[in-house]
């Protein structure tokens, strides 16, 4: 994580450890790195909306398809 310039997480990880994702996202923002997330599946957006919304201010790129968006 320290040497990486780009950090990427699949959205599925928010189901088990949203705190870890937020920690990594904040690290990226504080150190000038890029943080990217893939929404992964429509149910992630439906049932894990609050953790995602906490994460979004730190996300540089969001990947998703039409049903996830």
N, C-alpha and C positions, 0 to 999 in steps of 0.2 A: 504494500500500500504506500509506503514511504517513497519508493522509487518510481511508481507508476505515474503517468501523466493523465491517463484515462481510466476511470473506474466505472464498471458496468454491473448492474444487478438485474436479475430476472424478477418480475413482479411476484412470483410464487414465494420468494423469500419473506415477503411481508406477512405471510400467514404464520410464520414461526418466530420471526425476530425483527419486528419493525424498529426496535431500539438500535439494533446493530446497523441497519440500513441508514438510519438517521445519523448515527455516529460517523459512518463512512462518508455520507453526503456532506455533513458539516466539515469534516476534515478536508474534503475536496474544495469546498468553498473557501476555507481559511488558508489553503496553500496554493491556490491558483490552478487547481486541477479541474478536469471535466468529470462530472458525474452524470451517468446515463442510466435510464431505467426502461425496461420493457414491461408494458402492462400485463402481458402474458395470457390473460383470459378474461372474458367479461365478468365472471364471478369475483375476480379480484377487485374490480372497480365497484361492484355492487356491495360486497360484504366487508371490504377493507377500505372504505372511502376515507374515514378519518385519519388512519395512519398515512395514507397516500397524500392527503392534503397537507399534512405536517411536513412531508418529504419534498413536495413540489417546489417550494421556494429555493431549494438547494440543487434542483435538477437542471442540468444544461440541455439535455436532449431526452425526449420521451418518445419511445417507439410504441406504436399500437395500431391495430387495424380498426376498421369502421365500427364494429360491434363493441370493441373495448372503449373506444372514444365516446 
